[in-house]
Amino acid sequence: MLKQLKVAISFTIVTTILTGVLYPLAVTGVARLLFPNPANGSLITTNGKIVGSKLIGQPFTSPAYFHPRPSAAGSGYDALASGGSNLGPTNRALAARIRSDAAALRAENPNTPIPADLLTTSASGLDPDISPEAALFQIPRIVKARSISESGLRALVQAHVIQRQFGFLGEPRVNVLELNLALDAAYPRH
């Protein structure tokens, strides 16, 4: 009995070291060698300062910036509370939030269909991208807030559309943080 206990404990220790320490270190090391930017979080820096990650959405609420999808992660884009709301389509709280968001969006851009991704949250609640239609929908608000050219802003959005990966995976999208950084670079706020 004592011999079996020693074997079980030894096996547990060896397995823990192999799968809990050595394997993760090896995978992390290989990832950092082969894919350094993604392995380190795809961080975006401006003027030597980290401003965010290309992979995690951020709340932009100023009328002078493009807004992301709504977030159900904690109080909004909280990576520690990542996850959807799990509210079903008949849930009153979800319906009320969507009605409220739709009313605000209609007020900012009347007589234009609202893209679905401006009303719905992603499964993680941290989606960094919006559809090109969602970005274009927001142009009138940003033009008004910044007093800039609509055609120039449309060109900026089109320049930041990321096409389907390999031509068939996913949907065209726009990274909100990168677009807002380009917006500030092209049209600095005074």
Residue frames as a rotation matrix with the C-alpha (Angstrom) as fourth column:
MET 1
0.570 0.822 0.000 0.00
0.822 -0.570 0.000 0.00
0.000 0.000 -1.000 0.00
LEU 2
0.485 -0.467 -0.740 2.77
0.135 -0.795 0.591 2.47
-0.864 -0.387 -0.323 0.91
LYS 3
-0.589 -0.733 0.342 4.61
0.403 0.101 0.910 1.64
-0.701 0.673 0.235 -2.33
GLN 4
-0.161 0.634 0.757 1.48
0.974 -0.024 0.227 2.44
0.162 0.773 -0.613 -4.41
LEU 5
0.779 0.423 -0.463 1.01
0.540 -0.827 0.154 5.72
-0.318 -0.370 -0.873 -2.55
LYS 6
-0.013 -0.879 -0.476 4.63
0.094 -0.475 0.875 6.75
-0.996 -0.033 0.089 -3.32
VAL 7
-0.682 -0.193 0.706 4.15
0.675 0.207 0.708 5.87
-0.282 0.959 -0.011 -6.99
ALA 8
0.292 0.892 0.345 0.89
0.943 -0.328 0.050 7.87
0.158 0.311 -0.937 -7.13
ILE 9
0.722 -0.075 -0.688 2.44
0.271 -0.884 0.381 10.92
-0.637 -0.462 -0.618 -5.45
SER 10
-0.371 -0.926 -0.063 5.56
0.196 -0.144 0.970 10.72
-0.908 0.348 0.235 -7.65
PHE 11
-0.468 0.273 0.841 3.43
0.883 0.184 0.432 10.42
-0.037 0.944 -0.327 -10.78
THR 12
0.649 0.756 -0.082 1.32
0.759 -0.652 0.000 13.42
-0.054 -0.062 -0.997 -9.72
ILE 13
0.417 -0.571 -0.707 4.42
0.084 -0.751 0.655 15.55
-0.905 -0.332 -0.265 -9.10
VAL 14
-0.640 -0.696 0.326 6.07
0.349 0.114 0.930 14.58
-0.684 0.709 0.170 -12.40
THR 15
-0.180 0.670 0.721 2.87
0.978 0.042 0.205 15.09
0.107 0.742 -0.662 -14.37
THR 16
0.749 0.456 -0.481 2.27
0.556 -0.828 0.080 18.47
-0.362 -0.327 -0.873 -12.72
ILE 17
0.009 -0.837 -0.548 5.79
-0.001 -0.548 0.837 19.65
-1.000 -0.007 -0.006 -13.56
LEU 18
-0.734 -0.315 0.602 5.56
0.531 0.286 0.798 18.39
-0.423 0.905 -0.043 -17.16
THR 19
-0.231 0.752 0.617 2.05
0.901 -0.073 0.427 19.63
0.366 0.655 -0.661 -18.01
GLY 20
0.728 0.592 -0.347 1.77
0.685 -0.652 0.325 22.56
-0.034 -0.474 -0.880 -15.61
VAL 21
0.505 -0.624 -0.596 5.24
-0.054 -0.713 0.700 24.10
-0.861 -0.321 -0.394 -15.93
LEU 22
-0.484 -0.855 0.186 7.47
0.127 0.142 0.982 22.76
-0.866 0.499 0.040 -18.72
TYR 23
-0.298 0.428 0.853 4.83
0.943 0.272 0.193 22.44
-0.149 0.862 -0.485 -21.47
PRO 24
0.781 0.618 -0.088 3.37
0.595 -0.780 -0.191 25.96
-0.186 0.097 -0.978 -20.97
LEU 25
0.334 -0.742 -0.582 6.87
-0.154 -0.652 0.743 27.46
-0.930 -0.159 -0.332 -20.86
ALA 26
-0.603 -0.564 0.564 7.84
0.407 0.390 0.826 25.65
-0.686 0.728 -0.005 -24.07
VAL 27
0.075 0.719 0.691 4.66
0.997 -0.040 -0.066 26.71
-0.020 0.694 -0.720 -25.90
THR 28
0.850 0.206 -0.485 5.06
0.283 -0.955 0.090 30.31
-0.444 -0.214 -0.870 -24.71
GLY 29
-0.036 -0.961 -0.276 8.71
-0.068 -0.273 0.960 30.36
-0.997 0.053 -0.055 -25.77
VAL 30
-0.584 -0.120 0.803 7.95
0.716 0.389 0.579 28.98
-0.382 0.913 -0.141 -29.25
ALA 31
0.463 0.836 0.293 5.05
0.886 -0.425 -0.186 31.43
-0.031 0.346 -0.938 -29.66
ARG 32
0.703 -0.235 -0.671 7.24
0.047 -0.926 0.373 34.38
-0.710 -0.294 -0.640 -28.67
LEU 33
-0.428 -0.900 0.075 9.89
0.085 0.043 0.995 33.29
-0.900 0.433 0.058 -31.18
LEU 34
-0.667 0.175 0.724 7.54
0.729 0.352 0.587 32.63
-0.152 0.919 -0.363 -34.10
PHE 35
0.075 0.793 0.605 4.73
0.650 -0.499 0.573 35.14
0.756 0.350 -0.553 -33.39
PRO 36
-0.735 -0.518 -0.438 6.12
0.644 -0.330 -0.690 37.80
0.213 -0.789 0.576 -31.02
ASN 37
-0.830 0.430 0.355 3.38
-0.423 -0.900 0.102 40.43
0.363 -0.065 0.929 -31.41
PRO 38
0.173 0.961 -0.218 0.33
-0.443 0.274 0.854 38.15
0.880 -0.051 0.473 -30.94
ALA 39
0.067 -0.197 -0.978 2.06
0.635 0.765 -0.111 36.17
0.770 -0.613 0.176 -28.18
ASN 40
-0.818 -0.411 -0.403 2.55
0.573 -0.506 -0.645 39.38
0.061 -0.758 0.650 -26.24
GLY 41
-0.245 0.852 -0.463 -1.07
0.636 -0.219 -0.740 40.53
-0.732 -0.476 -0.488 -26.60
SER 42
-0.146 0.140 0.979 -0.94
0.931 -0.315 0.184 42.48
0.334 0.939 -0.085 -29.90
LEU 43
0.180 0.159 -0.971 -0.36
0.719 -0.694 0.020 45.67
-0.671 -0.702 -0.239 -27.94
ILE 44
0.402 0.012 0.916 -0.67
0.737 -0.598 -0.315 49.02
0.544 0.801 -0.249 -29.73
THR 45
-0.062 -0.497 -0.866 1.68
0.835 -0.501 0.228 51.81
-0.547 -0.708 0.446 -28.71
THR 46
0.609 0.180 0.773 1.47
0.579 -0.767 -0.277 55.50
0.543 0.616 -0.571 -29.48
ASN 47
0.435 -0.557 0.708 4.36
-0.486 -0.807 -0.336 57.81
0.758 -0.198 -0.622 -28.63
GLY 48
-0.571 -0.787 -0.235 6.00
-0.301 0.467 -0.832 54.98
0.764 -0.404 -0.503 -26.68
LYS 49
-0.661 0.428 0.616 2.93
-0.669 0.035 -0.742 54.44
-0.339 -0.903 0.264 -24.49
ILE 50
-0.912 0.409 0.031 0.70
0.395 0.857 0.332 51.35
0.109 0.315 -0.943 -24.63
VAL 51
-0.715 0.699 0.012 -2.83
-0.699 -0.714 -0.042 52.50
-0.021 -0.038 0.999 -25.51
GLY 52
0.337 0.857 0.389 -4.51
-0.793 0.481 -0.373 49.12
-0.507 -0.183 0.842 -25.81
SER 53
-0.589 -0.414 0.694 -4.59
-0.025 0.868 0.496 45.77
-0.808 0.275 -0.522 -27.51
LYS 54
-0.712 0.292 -0.639 -5.69
-0.694 -0.147 0.705 45.07
0.112 0.945 0.308 -31.04
LEU 55
-0.744 0.324 -0.584 -7.54
0.147 0.932 0.330 42.04
0.652 0.160 -0.742 -29.62
ILE 56
-0.407 0.586 -0.701 -9.65
0.904 0.150 -0.400 43.61
-0.129 -0.796 -0.591 -26.84
GLY 57
0.096 0.566 0.819 -12.29
0.615 -0.680 0.399 46.28
0.783 0.465 -0.413 -27.28
GLN 58
-0.820 -0.305 -0.484 -12.35
0.566 -0.553 -0.611 49.50
-0.082 -0.775 0.626 -25.31
PRO 59
0.266 0.952 -0.154 -15.20
0.905 -0.302 -0.301 51.81
-0.333 -0.059 -0.941 -24.41
PHE 60
-0.917 -0.355 0.180 -15.22
0.396 -0.860 0.322 54.97
0.041 0.367 0.929 -26.51
THR 61
-0.070 0.960 -0.270 -18.11
0.932 -0.034 -0.361 57.23
-0.356 -0.277 -0.892 -25.53
SER 62
-0.419 -0.128 -0.899 -17.12
0.006 -0.990 0.138 60.65
-0.908 0.052 0.416 -26.85
PRO 63
0.684 0.725 0.086 -19.17
0.130 -0.005 -0.991 61.77
-0.718 0.689 -0.098 -29.87
ALA 64
0.498 -0.572 -0.651 -15.85
-0.827 -0.540 -0.159 62.57
-0.261 0.618 -0.742 -31.60
TYR 65
-0.652 -0.746 0.136 -14.84
-0.691 0.658 0.299 58.89
-0.312 0.101 -0.945 -31.79
PHE 66
-0.171 0.526 -0.833 -16.10
-0.540 0.657 0.526 55.70
0.824 0.539 0.172 -33.35
HIS 67
0.028 0.287 0.957 -17.97
-0.972 0.231 -0.041 53.61
-0.233 -0.930 0.286 -30.78
PRO 68
-0.911 -0.366 -0.191 -17.55
-0.397 0.905 0.156 49.84
0.116 0.218 -0.969 -30.41
ARG 69
-0.188 0.830 -0.524 -20.25
0.107 0.548 0.830 47.21
0.976 0.100 -0.192 -30.02
PRO 70
0.467 0.369 0.803 -22.07
-0.777 -0.262 0.572 47.23
0.422 -0.892 0.164 -26.70
SER 71
-0.551 -0.714 -0.432 -20.31
-0.327 0.661 -0.676 45.10
0.768 -0.231 -0.598 -24.08
ALA 72
0.662 0.748 -0.041 -21.87
-0.310 0.324 0.894 42.69
0.682 -0.579 0.447 -21.63
ALA 73
0.070 -0.743 -0.665 -18.53
0.623 0.553 -0.553 42.10
0.779 -0.376 0.502 -19.87
GLY 74
-0.429 -0.208 -0.879 -18.90
0.890 -0.262 -0.372 43.47
-0.153 -0.942 0.298 -16.34
SER 75
0.232 0.473 -0.850 -19.34
0.342 -0.858 -0.384 47.22
-0.911 -0.201 -0.360 -16.40
GLY 76
0.970 0.153 -0.190 -18.19
-0.133 -0.323 -0.937 47.23
-0.205 0.934 -0.293 -20.02
TYR 77
0.610 -0.751 -0.253 -15.08
-0.229 0.139 -0.964 45.78
0.759 0.646 -0.087 -21.66
ASP 78
0.309 -0.462 0.831 -13.90
-0.931 0.033 0.364 44.31
-0.196 -0.886 -0.420 -18.35
ALA 79
-0.102 -0.432 -0.896 -11.61
-0.679 0.689 -0.254 41.41
0.727 0.582 -0.364 -19.32
LEU 80
-0.932 -0.236 0.275 -12.04
-0.361 0.549 -0.754 39.87
0.027 -0.802 -0.597 -15.87
ALA 81
-0.283 0.911 0.300 -15.78
-0.232 0.238 -0.943 39.56
-0.931 -0.336 0.144 -16.51
SER 82
-0.735 -0.066 -0.675 -15.57
-0.675 -0.027 0.738 38.40
-0.067 0.997 -0.025 -20.12
GLY 83
-0.821 0.500 0.275 -18.70
0.496 0.864 -0.088 36.71
-0.281 0.064 -0.957 -21.36
GLY 84
-0.630 0.686 0.363 -22.06
0.094 -0.396 0.913 37.34
0.770 0.610 0.185 -22.84
SER 85
-0.562 0.501 0.658 -25.11
-0.812 -0.484 -0.326 38.32
0.156 -0.718 0.679 -20.85
ASN 86
-0.969 0.242 -0.056 -26.90
0.242 0.970 0.007 35.02
0.056 -0.007 -0.998 -21.56
LEU 87
-0.401 0.879 -0.259 -30.12
-0.297 -0.392 -0.871 37.02
-0.866 -0.273 0.418 -21.88
GLY 88
-0.500 0.306 0.810 -32.56
0.726 0.658 0.199 35.42
-0.472 0.688 -0.551 -24.28
PRO 89
-0.859 0.120 0.497 -34.44
0.325 -0.623 0.712 37.28
0.395 0.773 0.496 -27.02
THR 90
0.155 0.983 0.099 -37.57
0.432 -0.157 0.888 37.49
0.888 -0.095 -0.449 -24.88
ASN 91
-0.206 -0.308 -0.929 -35.77
0.978 -0.088 -0.188 38.90
-0.024 -0.947 0.319 -21.83
ARG 92
0.769 0.632 0.092 -37.24
0.631 -0.774 0.045 42.28
0.100 0.023 -0.995 -20.84
ALA 93
0.500 -0.655 -0.567 -33.91
0.109 -0.602 0.791 43.77
-0.859 -0.457 -0.230 -19.69
LEU 94
-0.530 -0.697 0.483 -32.29
0.550 0.151 0.821 42.92
-0.645 0.701 0.304 -23.04
ALA 95
0.013 0.632 0.775 -35.23
0.976 -0.177 0.128 44.28
0.218 0.755 -0.619 -25.00
ALA 96
0.873 0.302 -0.383 -35.20
0.418 -0.867 0.270 47.51
-0.250 -0.395 -0.884 -22.97
ARG 97
0.055 -0.936 -0.348 -31.44
0.155 -0.336 0.929 47.97
-0.986 -0.105 0.126 -23.52
ILE 98
-0.581 -0.258 0.772 -31.79
0.755 0.181 0.630 47.41
-0.303 0.949 0.090 -27.26
ARG 99
0.441 0.804 0.399 -34.75
0.872 -0.489 0.022 49.83
0.213 0.338 -0.917 -27.50
SER 100
0.766 -0.200 -0.611 -32.79
0.213 -0.818 0.534 52.46
-0.607 -0.539 -0.584 -25.59
ASP 101
-0.314 -0.949 0.025 -29.65
0.256 -0.060 0.965 52.00
-0.914 0.309 0.262 -27.72
ALA 102
-0.352 0.249 0.902 -31.70
0.935 0.132 0.329 52.04
-0.037 0.959 -0.279 -30.92
ALA 103
0.751 0.659 -0.046 -33.43
0.660 -0.751 0.002 55.29
-0.033 -0.032 -0.999 -29.90
ALA 104
0.434 -0.676 -0.595 -30.06
0.012 -0.656 0.755 56.95
-0.901 -0.335 -0.277 -29.20
LEU 105
-0.572 -0.686 0.450 -28.65
0.425 0.220 0.878 55.74
-0.701 0.693 0.166 -32.53
ARG 106
0.045 0.675 0.737 -31.76
0.995 -0.094 0.026 56.87
0.087 0.732 -0.676 -34.44
ALA 107
0.836 0.252 -0.487 -31.43
0.367 -0.917 0.155 60.32
-0.407 -0.308 -0.860 -32.89
GLU 108
0.038 -0.919 -0.393 -27.82
-0.091 -0.395 0.914 60.57
-0.995 0.001 -0.099 -34.02
ASN 109
-0.902 -0.338 -0.267 -28.48
-0.301 0.051 0.952 59.29
-0.309 0.940 -0.148 -37.55
PRO 110
-0.071 0.982 0.175 -32.20
-0.334 0.142 -0.932 59.37
-0.940 -0.125 0.318 -38.44
ASN 111
0.710 0.566 -0.418 -33.66
-0.579 0.131 -0.805 57.54
-0.401 0.814 0.421 -41.43
THR 112
-0.088 -0.770 -0.632 -30.67
-0.851 0.387 -0.353 55.18
0.517 0.507 -0.690 -41.70
PRO 113
0.780 0.363 -0.510 -30.93
-0.112 0.883 0.457 51.47
0.616 -0.299 0.729 -40.86
ILE 114
0.415 -0.614 0.672 -28.97
-0.901 -0.173 0.398 50.64
-0.128 -0.770 -0.624 -37.71
PRO 115
-0.121 -0.528 -0.840 -26.35
-0.527 0.752 -0.396 47.89
0.841 0.395 -0.370 -38.20
ALA 116
0.733 0.525 -0.432 -27.07
-0.003 0.638 0.770 44.94
0.680 -0.563 0.470 -35.91
ASP 117
0.071 -0.778 -0.624 -23.60
0.807 0.413 -0.423 44.97
0.587 -0.473 0.657 -34.35
LEU 118
-0.691 -0.245 0.680 -24.26
-0.123 -0.887 -0.444 48.40
0.713 -0.391 0.583 -32.83
LEU 119
0.165 0.842 0.513 -27.18
-0.841 -0.152 0.520 46.89
0.515 -0.517 0.683 -30.89
THR 120
0.927 0.205 -0.314 -25.91
-0.077 0.924 0.375 43.41
0.367 -0.323 0.872 -30.01
THR 121
0.399 -0.814 0.421 -23.06
-0.828 -0.124 0.547 42.31
-0.393 -0.567 -0.724 -27.78
SER 122
-0.010 -0.482 -0.876 -20.48
-0.683 0.644 -0.346 39.74
0.731 0.594 -0.336 -28.76
ALA 123
0.634 0.259 -0.729 -20.13
0.184 0.865 0.467 36.40
0.751 -0.430 0.500 -26.97
SER 124
-0.185 -0.792 -0.582 -17.04
0.873 0.140 -0.468 37.58
0.452 -0.594 0.666 -25.07
GLY 125
0.802 0.474 -0.363 -18.19
0.582 -0.758 0.295 41.15
-0.136 -0.448 -0.884 -24.53
LEU 126
0.236 -0.831 -0.503 -14.70
0.144 -0.482 0.864 42.26
-0.961 -0.276 0.006 -25.61
ASP 127
0.410 -0.041 0.911 -15.02
0.879 0.284 -0.383 42.41
-0.243 0.958 0.152 -29.40
PRO 128
-0.289 -0.619 -0.730 -12.53
0.367 -0.776 0.513 44.99
-0.884 -0.119 0.452 -30.75
ASP 129
-0.977 -0.142 0.161 -14.10
0.187 -0.200 0.962 45.15
-0.105 0.969 0.222 -34.22
ILE 130
-0.020 0.979 -0.205 -17.26
-0.141 -0.206 -0.968 46.49
-0.990 0.010 0.142 -35.82
SER 131
0.189 0.165 0.968 -18.62
0.875 0.419 -0.243 45.99
-0.445 0.893 -0.066 -39.31
PRO 132
-0.840 -0.462 0.283 -17.75
0.542 -0.710 0.449 48.55
-0.006 0.531 0.848 -41.99
GLU 133
-0.124 0.884 0.450 -21.48
0.483 -0.343 0.806 49.43
0.867 0.317 -0.384 -42.04
ALA 134
0.596 0.321 -0.736 -21.37
0.801 -0.171 0.574 50.21
0.059 -0.932 -0.359 -38.30
ALA 135
-0.377 -0.797 -0.472 -18.37
0.730 -0.570 0.378 52.49
-0.570 -0.202 0.796 -38.82
LEU 136
-0.814 0.097 0.573 -20.01
0.424 -0.575 0.700 54.26
0.397 0.812 0.427 -41.76
PHE 137
0.237 0.965 -0.114 -23.24
0.745 -0.105 0.658 54.68
0.623 -0.241 -0.744 -39.75
GLN 138
0.410 -0.111 -0.905 -21.32
0.832 -0.360 0.421 56.73
-0.373 -0.926 -0.056 -37.16
ILE 139
-0.463 -0.708 0.533 -19.76
0.872 -0.472 0.132 59.18
0.158 0.526 0.836 -39.63
PRO 140
0.171 0.537 0.826 -22.42
0.371 -0.812 0.450 61.94
0.913 0.230 -0.338 -39.34
ARG 141
0.934 0.169 -0.316 -21.94
0.347 -0.211 0.914 62.14
0.087 -0.963 -0.255 -35.54
ILE 142
0.194 -0.953 -0.233 -18.14
0.820 0.028 0.572 62.33
-0.539 -0.302 0.787 -35.83
VAL 143
-0.320 -0.238 0.917 -18.26
0.809 -0.573 0.133 64.86
0.494 0.784 0.376 -38.69
LYS 144
0.567 0.632 0.528 -20.45
0.221 -0.734 0.642 67.10
0.794 -0.248 -0.556 -36.55
ALA 145
0.905 -0.203 -0.373 -18.35
0.377 -0.022 0.926 66.66
-0.196 -0.979 0.057 -33.38
ARG 146
0.029 -0.998 -0.061 -15.03
0.716 -0.021 0.698 67.33
-0.698 -0.064 0.714 -35.14
SER 147
0.658 0.289 -0.696 -16.17
-0.233 -0.800 -0.553 69.70
-0.716 0.525 -0.459 -37.92
ILE 148
-0.520 -0.853 0.052 -14.38
-0.299 0.238 0.924 67.66
-0.801 0.465 -0.378 -40.57
SER 149
-0.358 0.306 -0.882 -15.07
-0.932 -0.063 0.357 66.46
0.053 0.950 0.308 -44.10
GLU 150
0.470 0.626 0.622 -17.46
-0.602 0.743 -0.292 63.54
-0.645 -0.237 0.726 -44.51
SER 151
0.895 -0.140 -0.424 -15.70
-0.307 0.497 -0.811 62.31
0.324 0.856 0.402 -47.65
GLY 152
-0.096 -0.991 0.090 -12.32
-0.706 0.004 -0.708 62.32
0.701 -0.132 -0.700 -45.91
LEU 153
-0.283 0.066 0.957 -13.75
-0.874 0.393 -0.286 60.37
-0.395 -0.917 -0.054 -42.99
ARG 154
0.807 0.582 0.100 -15.38
-0.462 0.728 -0.506 57.84
-0.368 0.362 0.857 -45.33
ALA 155
0.554 -0.688 -0.469 -12.00
-0.404 0.270 -0.874 57.32
0.727 0.674 -0.128 -47.03
LEU 156
-0.384 -0.696 0.606 -10.37
-0.874 0.063 -0.481 56.81
0.297 -0.715 -0.633 -43.62
VAL 157
0.212 0.547 0.810 -12.93
-0.705 0.659 -0.260 54.13
-0.676 -0.516 0.526 -42.72
GLN 158
0.947 0.183 -0.265 -12.51
-0.321 0.599 -0.733 52.38
0.025 0.780 0.626 -46.08
ALA 159
0.176 -0.968 -0.179 -8.72
-0.625 0.031 -0.780 52.39
0.760 0.250 -0.600 -45.62
HIS 160
-0.575 -0.407 0.710 -9.14
-0.818 0.275 -0.506 50.54
0.011 -0.871 -0.491 -42.30
VAL 161
0.622 0.782 0.053 -11.50
-0.776 0.624 -0.096 47.79
-0.108 0.019 0.994 -43.46
ILE 162
-0.576 -0.722 0.384 -9.92
-0.670 0.686 0.284 44.39
-0.468 -0.094 -0.879 -42.81
GLN 163
0.012 0.578 -0.816 -11.09
-0.909 0.346 0.232 41.91
0.417 0.739 0.530 -45.42
ARG 164
0.910 0.379 0.170 -11.96
-0.415 0.852 0.319 38.25
-0.024 -0.361 0.932 -44.82
GLN 165
0.013 -0.928 0.372 -8.97
-0.718 0.250 0.650 36.17
-0.696 -0.276 -0.663 -43.78
PHE 166
-0.729 -0.416 0.544 -7.72
0.087 0.731 0.676 34.09
-0.679 0.540 -0.497 -46.72
GLY 167
-0.881 0.375 -0.288 -10.60
-0.434 -0.398 0.808 35.58
0.188 0.838 0.513 -48.71
PHE 168
-0.209 0.860 -0.466 -13.30
-0.123 0.449 0.885 33.41
0.970 0.243 0.012 -47.11
LEU 169
-0.278 0.093 -0.956 -12.98
0.860 0.468 -0.205 33.29
0.428 -0.879 -0.210 -43.30
GLY 170
-0.466 0.159 -0.870 -14.98
0.650 -0.605 -0.459 35.75
-0.600 -0.780 0.179 -41.22
GLU 171
0.601 0.692 0.400 -16.56
0.799 -0.507 -0.323 38.99
-0.021 0.514 -0.858 -42.31
PRO 172
-0.179 -0.619 0.764 -15.05
0.481 -0.733 -0.481 42.35
0.858 0.281 0.429 -43.29
ARG 173
0.627 0.323 -0.708 -14.42
0.776 -0.183 0.604 44.37
0.066 -0.928 -0.366 -40.13
VAL 174
0.243 -0.523 0.817 -12.86
-0.038 -0.847 -0.531 47.52
0.969 0.098 -0.226 -38.73
ASN 175
-0.150 -0.366 -0.918 -10.76
0.927 0.271 -0.260 47.60
0.344 -0.890 0.299 -35.56
VAL 176
0.774 0.612 0.162 -12.21
0.515 -0.757 0.402 50.46
0.368 -0.228 -0.901 -33.49
LEU 177
0.606 -0.601 -0.521 -9.02
0.340 -0.396 0.853 51.33
-0.719 -0.694 -0.036 -31.57
GLU 178
-0.421 -0.811 0.406 -6.88
0.732 -0.040 0.680 51.45
-0.535 0.584 0.610 -34.71
LEU 179
-0.005 0.507 0.862 -9.52
0.862 -0.435 0.261 53.51
0.507 0.744 -0.435 -36.53
ASN 180
0.911 0.371 -0.181 -9.77
0.408 -0.739 0.536 56.00
0.065 -0.562 -0.825 -33.66
LEU 181
0.195 -0.919 -0.343 -5.98
0.443 -0.229 0.867 56.34
-0.875 -0.321 0.362 -33.51
ALA 182
-0.536 -0.341 0.773 -5.93
0.840 -0.121 0.529 57.00
-0.087 0.932 0.351 -37.27
LEU 183
0.464 0.794 0.393 -8.77
0.760 -0.585 0.283 59.49
0.455 0.168 -0.875 -36.79
ASP 184
0.801 -0.228 -0.554 -6.72
0.302 -0.645 0.702 61.42
-0.518 -0.729 -0.448 -34.22
ALA 185
-0.252 -0.962 0.107 -3.66
0.561 -0.056 0.826 61.32
-0.788 0.268 0.554 -36.49
ALA 186
-0.465 0.121 0.877 -5.58
0.858 -0.182 0.480 62.55
0.218 0.976 -0.019 -39.56
TYR 187
0.133 0.617 0.775 -7.84
0.174 -0.785 0.595 65.04
0.976 0.056 -0.212 -37.74
PRO 188
-0.695 -0.470 -0.545 -6.21
0.588 0.066 -0.806 66.10
0.415 -0.880 0.230 -34.44
ARG 189
0.488 0.859 -0.156 -8.56
0.765 -0.336 0.549 67.50
0.419 -0.387 -0.821 -31.84
HIS 190
-0.348 -0.606 0.715 -7.80
0.200 -0.794 -0.574 71.01
0.916 -0.057 0.398 -30.64
